Amino acid sequence: MYVARCVFNALFFFFLILVSYGQQSVNSATVTGTIQDGTGAPVPSVTVTMTNVDRNQPVRMQSDERGRFRFAYLPVGEYTLDVRQPGF
């Protein structure tokens, strides 16, 4: 009986930890992507802009040599994505 009670207490404690861990709020996000042309080839050095709609706050970066971009730790919210490359 003692062992069963200990196991029950341990499982209950573990469940409480999982529930409290799941209650944490998300306050940032990451957006990644790849810029490709019509043939599927990567397009390097493209200006990519993420703009927070509520704050009208833009964040800009250039895609790398493989056309990849990554915006890390963006505040959670609604964004617009703008991609610009002269000649395309």
LOBA-577262 format. One record per residue: residue in one letter; x, y, z of N, C-alpha, C in turn. Coordinates in steps of 0.05 Angstrom, whole numbers. Layout:
+--------+--------+--------+--------+--------+---------+--------+--------+--------+--------+
! residu !  neast ! nnorth !    nup ! caeast ! canorth !   caup !  ceast ! cnorth !    cup !
+--------+--------+--------+--------+--------+---------+--------+--------+--------+--------+
!      A !      X !      Y !      Z !      X !       Y !      Z !      X !      Y !      Z !
...
+--------+--------+--------+--------+--------+---------+--------+--------+--------+--------+
This chain:
+--------+--------+--------+--------+--------+---------+--------+--------+--------+--------+
! residu !  neast ! nnorth !    nup ! caeast ! canorth !   caup !  ceast ! cnorth !    cup !
+--------+--------+--------+--------+--------+---------+--------+--------+--------+--------+
!      M !     16 !    -24 !      0 !      0 !       0 !      0 !     17 !     25 !      0 !
!      Y !     39 !     24 !     16 !     57 !      47 !     18 !     70 !     53 !    -10 !
!      V !     78 !     32 !    -24 !     91 !      36 !    -50 !     71 !     47 !    -70 !
!      A !     46 !     38 !    -70 !     26 !      48 !    -87 !     21 !     78 !    -82 !
!      R !     20 !     85 !    -57 !     16 !     113 !    -50 !     39 !    131 !    -59 !
!      C !     64 !    121 !    -56 !     87 !     136 !    -65 !     87 !    139 !    -96 !
!      V !     80 !    118 !   -110 !     78 !     120 !   -139 !     56 !    140 !   -147 !
!      F !     33 !    138 !   -134 !     12 !     157 !   -139 !     21 !    186 !   -135 !
!      N !     34 !    191 !   -112 !     44 !     218 !   -106 !     64 !    228 !   -126 !
!      A !     82 !    210 !   -134 !    102 !     217 !   -154 !     89 !    224 !   -181 !
!      L !     70 !    208 !   -189 !     56 !     213 !   -215 !     40 !    239 !   -213 !
!      F !     27 !    244 !   -190 !     12 !     268 !   -187 !     30 !    293 !   -188 !
!      F !     53 !    291 !   -175 !     73 !     313 !   -175 !     83 !    318 !   -204 !
!      F !     89 !    296 !   -218 !     97 !     299 !   -246 !     76 !    312 !   -263 !
!      F !     51 !    304 !   -259 !     28 !     316 !   -274 !     27 !    346 !   -268 !
!      L !     30 !    355 !   -243 !     30 !     383 !   -236 !     52 !    399 !   -250 !
!      I !     75 !    386 !   -252 !     98 !     399 !   -266 !     91 !    403 !   -295 !
!      L !     79 !    382 !   -308 !     72 !     384 !   -336 !     51 !    406 !   -341 !
!      V !     31 !    407 !   -323 !     10 !     427 !   -326 !     21 !    455 !   -323 !
!      S !     38 !    459 !   -303 !     49 !     486 !   -299 !     68 !    494 !   -322 !
!      Y !     83 !    474 !   -333 !    100 !     480 !   -356 !     83 !    488 !   -380 !
!      G !     61 !    475 !   -384 !     44 !     481 !   -407 !     30 !    508 !   -405 !
!      Q !     29 !    520 !   -381 !     16 !     545 !   -377 !     33 !    569 !   -384 !
!      Q !     58 !    565 !   -390 !     75 !     587 !   -397 !     65 !    601 !   -422 !
!      S !     67 !    627 !   -423 !     57 !     642 !   -446 !     80 !    644 !   -467 !
!      V !     72 !    646 !   -491 !     91 !     650 !   -513 !     92 !    680 !   -519 !
!      N !    116 !    691 !   -519 !    118 !     720 !   -523 !    137 !    727 !   -547 !
!      S !    147 !    707 !   -561 !    163 !     712 !   -585 !    160 !    689 !   -604 !
!      A !    167 !    695 !   -629 !    164 !     675 !   -651 !    188 !    678 !   -670 !
!      T !    192 !    657 !   -686 !    212 !     657 !   -706 !    199 !    651 !   -733 !
!      V !    207 !    667 !   -753 !    197 !     663 !   -781 !    222 !    657 !   -798 !
!      T !    221 !    635 !   -813 !    242 !     627 !   -831 !    231 !    622 !   -859 !
!      G !    248 !    625 !   -879 !    238 !     619 !   -906 !    261 !    619 !   -925 !
!      T !    255 !    613 !   -950 !    274 !     612 !   -972 !    262 !    627 !   -996 !
!      I !    277 !    645 !  -1008 !    268 !     660 !  -1031 !    278 !    644 !  -1056 !
!      Q !    259 !    638 !  -1074 !    266 !     623 !  -1098 !    254 !    637 !  -1122 !
!      D !    267 !    634 !  -1146 !    255 !     645 !  -1170 !    236 !    625 !  -1182 !
!      G !    225 !    630 !  -1205 !    205 !     613 !  -1218 !    215 !    585 !  -1224 !
!      T !    242 !    581 !  -1227 !    252 !     555 !  -1232 !    260 !    539 !  -1207 !
!      G !    257 !    553 !  -1184 !    264 !     540 !  -1159 !    292 !    545 !  -1150 !
!      A !    307 !    561 !  -1165 !    334 !     569 !  -1157 !    333 !    590 !  -1134 !
!      P !    351 !    588 !  -1115 !    351 !     607 !  -1093 !    359 !    635 !  -1104 !
!      V !    348 !    656 !  -1091 !    355 !     683 !  -1098 !    369 !    696 !  -1074 !
!      P !    395 !    702 !  -1077 !    409 !     714 !  -1055 !    405 !    744 !  -1053 !
!      S !    412 !    755 !  -1030 !    413 !     785 !  -1025 !    386 !    798 !  -1030 !
!      V !    365 !    785 !  -1024 !    338 !     797 !  -1026 !    332 !    811 !  -1000 !
!      T !    320 !    835 !  -1001 !    312 !     849 !   -977 !    285 !    838 !   -968 !
!      V !    285 !    828 !   -944 !    260 !     816 !   -932 !    253 !    834 !   -908 !
!      T !    228 !    843 !   -907 !    219 !     860 !   -886 !    194 !    848 !   -872 !
!      M !    195 !    845 !   -846 !    172 !     837 !   -830 !    163 !    862 !   -815 !
!      T !    138 !    869 !   -818 !    127 !     893 !   -804 !    105 !    886 !   -785 !
!      N !    108 !    893 !   -760 !     87 !     888 !   -740 !     64 !    907 !   -746 !
!      V !     40 !    896 !   -751 !     17 !     912 !   -760 !      8 !    931 !   -738 !
!      D !      8 !    922 !   -713 !     -2 !     939 !   -691 !     17 !    962 !   -684 !
!      R !     43 !    956 !   -686 !     63 !     977 !   -679 !     75 !    991 !   -703 !
!      N !     69 !    982 !   -727 !     81 !     992 !   -751 !    111 !    993 !   -749 !
!      Q !    122 !    971 !   -738 !    151 !     969 !   -732 !    164 !    949 !   -752 !
!      P !    180 !    958 !   -771 !    192 !     940 !   -790 !    218 !    929 !   -780 !
!      V !    224 !    904 !   -788 !    250 !     891 !   -783 !    259 !    881 !   -810 !
!      R !    284 !    889 !   -819 !    293 !     882 !   -845 !    318 !    865 !   -843 !
!      M !    322 !    849 !   -864 !    346 !     833 !   -867 !    350 !    825 !   -896 !
!      Q !    373 !    815 !   -903 !    379 !     805 !   -929 !    380 !    774 !   -929 !
!      S !    370 !    762 !   -950 !    372 !     733 !   -952 !    401 !    726 !   -957 !
!      D !    409 !    702 !   -949 !    437 !     693 !   -953 !    441 !    683 !   -981 !
!      E !    465 !    671 !   -986 !    472 !     662 !  -1013 !    454 !    639 !  -1023 !
!      R !    440 !    626 !  -1004 !    421 !     604 !  -1012 !    392 !    614 !  -1011 !
!      G !    388 !    641 !  -1009 !    361 !     652 !  -1009 !    346 !    649 !   -982 !
!      R !    360 !    641 !   -961 !    348 !     636 !   -935 !    347 !    662 !   -919 !
!      F !    326 !    664 !   -903 !    324 !     685 !   -883 !    312 !    675 !   -858 !
!      R !    317 !    689 !   -836 !    307 !     680 !   -810 !    303 !    705 !   -792 !
!      F !    279 !    709 !   -782 !    273 !     729 !   -763 !    268 !    715 !   -736 !
!      A !    286 !    719 !   -717 !    283 !     706 !   -691 !    274 !    726 !   -670 !
!      Y !    260 !    716 !   -650 !    250 !     731 !   -627 !    233 !    755 !   -635 !
!      L !    215 !    751 !   -654 !    196 !     772 !   -661 !    174 !    771 !   -639 !
!      P !    166 !    795 !   -630 !    143 !     795 !   -611 !    119 !    783 !   -624 !
!      V !    103 !    768 !   -610 !     80 !     755 !   -621 !     60 !    776 !   -630 !
!      G !     49 !    772 !   -654 !     30 !     791 !   -665 !     25 !    786 !   -694 !
!      E !     11 !    804 !   -707 !      5 !     802 !   -735 !     26 !    818 !   -751 !
!      Y !     36 !    805 !   -772 !     58 !     817 !   -788 !     51 !    816 !   -818 !
!      T !     63 !    835 !   -832 !     63 !     833 !   -861 !     91 !    826 !   -870 !
!      L !     94 !    812 !   -892 !    120 !     803 !   -902 !    123 !    816 !   -930 !
!      D !    145 !    831 !   -933 !    151 !     844 !   -959 !    178 !    835 !   -969 !
!      V !    179 !    826 !   -994 !    203 !     816 !  -1006 !    209 !    833 !  -1031 !
!      R !    233 !    845 !  -1032 !    240 !     862 !  -1054 !    268 !    856 !  -1065 !
!      Q !    270 !    854 !  -1091 !    295 !     850 !  -1105 !    294 !    865 !  -1132 !
!      P !    311 !    885 !  -1136 !    310 !     898 !  -1162 !    315 !    878 !  -1185 !
!      G !    299 !    881 !  -1206 !    302 !     863 !  -1229 !    283 !    840 !  -1228 !
!      F !    268 !    836 !  -1206 !    249 !     813 !  -1205 !    221 !    824 !  -1204 !
+--------+--------+--------+--------+--------+---------+--------+--------+--------+--------+
